[in-house]
Amino acid sequence: MSQRLPPLRAIEAFVVVSETLSYTKAAQALNITKSAISRRIQSLESDLGVRLFRRTNKALELTADGDAYYKITGPAFDALRTAGAMLERPQRNNTLRIALPQSFASHWLIPRLPSFYEKHPEIDLHLDSLGYFKKLDGDNIDLVLHVAKGPTASFHCEKFMRMVQFPVCHPSLLAGRNSLPVSELAGHTLLHLNTMPDAWAEWLDVAGHPDLVPARESHFDTMSLTLDAAANGLGFAMGAEVICRRDIERGRLVAPFEARLEDVRSMYFMCRKQDVSSRLIRRFRAWLMAEAAR
């Protein structure tokens, strides 16, 4: 009869403690608590019926039984790690994970992606609009396309498109006219995008009405929601030409004012400095810059 194996997690804890000779370091490596490491080691010792570690002068060391067990389990876990890396590598090596605003993805990037895949069929793009707010804080995002007033010094950051902003609304709010005097905004609702809280004040200053007070203000957390509210006649939204162009062409929105807010915000390409010359990022960057230039 074959002997029942101890739980794999207990063996994993033993291997990591053997490599670090520290419960604390092993807990950090496995992202669990020190007490959880201790329980796993105790469980493994109980299953095996031997002591695996001992403390001498506040130092942790393997017992003779522990050393013999590690000489077998250590290489076995190395083989498991290598096997996992071999399976993961082909997937990750050709996958580029991009965080970006949902509105920019929908209105600008996605309609152009067929040309990217035609040129680079070997690259798989994963688009993440939720990761956009986390930027490059973790390892789940390779690059970010984002709106900013300037570059971020701690990353490689390049401007690839300038933002031109202006108010938009549903045609019904014009009551049959083609344009409105800016002063009439005082009788309407201004729709604000939370990630650009100063946009309306900046545009009103350019338009010569810095002290205008609207009848009401509403706030939204995405550009798409803000524009949907405007398209449903709820008020005036501060749109961006790159996002609104299609809706204006289709008559879903109109731009009733001449004043434009330019060169205050731009679209930036951002990645970690050490990644800028990597194969996938280099190829996507070249394509992106060419598309933006067109």
Secondary structure, DSSP 8 states (H G I E B T S, - for coil): -------HHHHHHHHHHHHHS-HHHHHHHHTS-HHHHHHHHHHHHHHHTS--EEEETTEEEE-HHHHHHHHHHHHHHHHHHHHHHHHHHHHHHTEEEEE--HHHIIIIIHHHHHHHHHH-TT-EEEEESSGGGTTTSSSS-SEEEEEESS--TTSEEEEEEEEEEEEEB-GGGGTT-S---GGGGGGSEEEEETT-TTHHHHHHHHTT-TT---SEEEEESSHHHHHHHHHTTS-EEEEEHHHHHHHHHTTS-B------EEEEEEEEEEE-GGGTTSHHHHHHHHHHHHHHH-
